[in-house]
Amino acid sequence: MVGEETTMPTQEAPTARRKGAALAAATLLAATFMLGAGMTFNNSARINALDLEEADSVARPINESPLVVTPLEPDQEAPTQESDPLRTQDVLPNFYNDTFFTYECSRLPKQGSLPNFLVIGVHKGGSTALYGYLMQHGHVRPATCKEIHFFTNEETYKRGIGYYKKHFHDTKATPWVLTGEGSPDYVRSPVAPVRISAALPRAKFVVSMRNPVERFVSQYVGFLERNLYLDSCASYWTMSRDEIETCERDYKPDLHQSLPSEPDGMTAWSALRAFADPALLAQALGEADLGPVPPRPKSTKLTRHHQTCATNEPQCVRRYCLGHFHDNAIARSIYVDQLVRWLRFVPPSRIMLIQAEVMYKDTPATLQRIASFLELRPFSAFELSHFSEAFRGSSHHTDPAAASCDRETFAPYFVLENNLLDALVAAQFPAARLHWVSWAA
Ligand SMILES: Nc1ncnc2c1ncn2[C@@H]1O[C@H](COP(=O)(O)OS(=O)(=O)O)[C@@H](OP(=O)(O)O)[C@H]1O
């Protein structure tokens, strides 16, 4: 994660700088990638001075979103593996330089294209490795930095979509070339799916998730290293848990209310019930009958009081609390709620789920699946052979502080959530289901 905490000023990113310095190894091309001319990205929802209200007004119901990514012009055939001018021979992209790991993206080209794909998370879920792997493909170009955080940083968001485009390679002349960024906070942000679905109606999204306990530990050690948290792992856990449980116990929320930033009016609870496999959901919750699935709202206008949480109220309250504390270190590991929020605005066919452990275990196979999802040609043997340890991103699991975390205490908290995630994957992500290794087991 680089600059994932949006309050962190550039100069306070020692980890990021260390990463950049340590990894400034690969060669050429990056500067070339930053140059070029504009791209055909049919964004019918034209957004200039983006703000949330405007994004809300163009947010589409998921069924209306086209599924195609980077259509080729009729006379522009993608090169074959053999004839491919962009096939890397003995040169690899030089995105592992200081710019790549800089919080503030600098050196913007004059013009660029909207991204074709986003790696949207999760924080500490192997997103840096995944992004790095993708950049080894000869038909993929990096953004000016891996993490732009455009849709979640109010300051940059106000600069408009034109500013955002400048962070990307211009793919107009070579529409088979894809470009994208990887901001791990997008997946958990309540505003990101609303804004992104409106601004990038054709983009595809990859999310790398990781065992929730390990993700929590990695965040703790990472925060410790950056002086964002100074106390023990146990107190970090207690603090995070108390925040959610205080909400569950005391807050007495209006259970009919979605987050104000979510224009479709659904709550995380009603969305979960709408999207997850009903039998697995009932099994996870220990209930025989959850009652009828609530209807989706007809309008994407903000409709408060739209959905009820009448059944299984404790779960409903929990989802409400998790939604409000989406930056909470435990909530960041509750992937099921983050995904159902995305599913309200983006069809599952445009979202690819990766489990980091599976990716680490068989990187080439995972990468080929991602290439297929993004409609890229397969990675060549050369590209596959150049994956580097450098793609790990910042690494904390060997830090003694990681060993101080009592994983056995944390694990029970995620059992229900992992089961709910399984119920969601079973219903919405048939491709991911093929390779899914449940964290609930
Ligand atoms: N190949 C491989 N094998 C094992 N572990 C790996 C690998 N690649 C990345 N990683 C681990 O992923 C963690 C960093 O995740 P992110 O890049 O998403 O972090 S960030 O949100 O961008 O800061 C970070 O985890 P921790 O070491 O536990 O902190 C990396 O070590």
The ligand as a Tripos MOL2 file, in Angstrom:
@<TRIPOS>MOLECULE
LIG
   31    33     1     0     0
SMALL
NO_CHARGES

@<TRIPOS>ATOM
      1 N1          4.4490  -14.0150   -3.5910 N.pl3     1 LIG1
      2 C1          4.0680  -13.6860   -2.3530 C.ar      1 LIG1
      3 N2          4.0680  -14.5960   -1.3640 N.ar      1 LIG1
      4 C2          3.6710  -14.2550   -0.1220 C.ar      1 LIG1
      5 N3          3.2540  -13.0100    0.2370 N.ar      1 LIG1
      6 C3          3.2370  -12.0780   -0.7170 C.ar      1 LIG1
      7 C4          3.6360  -12.3550   -2.0510 C.ar      1 LIG1
      8 N4          3.4780  -11.2180   -2.7650 N.ar      1 LIG1
      9 C5          2.9970  -10.2730   -1.9120 C.ar      1 LIG1
     10 N5          2.8660  -10.7860   -0.6850 N.ar      1 LIG1
     11 C6          2.3940  -10.0960    0.5400 C.3       1 LIG1
     12 O1          1.3210   -9.2090    0.2570 O.3       1 LIG1
     13 C7          1.3070   -8.2000    1.2650 C.3       1 LIG1
     14 C8          1.2500   -6.8410    0.6190 C.3       1 LIG1
     15 O2         -0.0230   -6.6840    0.0600 O.3       1 LIG1
     16 P1         -0.3910   -5.4090   -0.8000 P.3       1 LIG1
     17 O3          0.5970   -5.2340   -1.8630 O.co2     1 LIG1
     18 O4         -1.8200   -5.5020   -1.2240 O.co2     1 LIG1
     19 O5         -0.2270   -4.2600    0.2590 O.3       1 LIG1
     20 S1         -0.7220   -2.7530    0.0680 S.O2      1 LIG1
     21 O6         -2.1210   -2.6890    0.4710 O.2       1 LIG1
     22 O7         -0.5090   -2.3300   -1.3090 O.2       1 LIG1
     23 O8          0.1480   -2.0260    1.0110 O.3       1 LIG1
     24 C9          2.5730   -8.3890    2.0780 C.3       1 LIG1
     25 O9          2.1930   -9.1750    3.2100 O.3       1 LIG1
     26 P2          2.9560   -9.0910    4.6190 P.3       1 LIG1
     27 O10         4.3720   -9.4980    4.3960 O.co2     1 LIG1
     28 O11         2.2300  -10.0500    5.5140 O.co2     1 LIG1
     29 O12         2.8260   -7.6810    5.1020 O.co2     1 LIG1
     30 C10         3.4460   -9.1720    1.1230 C.3       1 LIG1
     31 O13         4.4630   -9.9070    1.7570 O.3       1 LIG1
@<TRIPOS>BOND
     1     1     2 1
     2     2     3 ar
     3     2     7 ar
     4     3     4 ar
     5     4     5 ar
     6     5     6 ar
     7     6     7 ar
     8     6    10 ar
     9     7     8 ar
    10     8     9 ar
    11     9    10 ar
    12    10    11 1
    13    11    12 1
    14    11    30 1
    15    12    13 1
    16    13    14 1
    17    13    24 1
    18    14    15 1
    19    15    16 1
    20    16    17 2
    21    16    18 1
    22    16    19 1
    23    19    20 1
    24    20    21 2
    25    20    22 2
    26    20    23 1
    27    24    25 1
    28    24    30 1
    29    25    26 1
    30    26    27 2
    31    26    28 1
    32    26    29 1
    33    30    31 1
@<TRIPOS>SUBSTRUCTURE
     1 LIG1         1 GROUP 0 **** ****
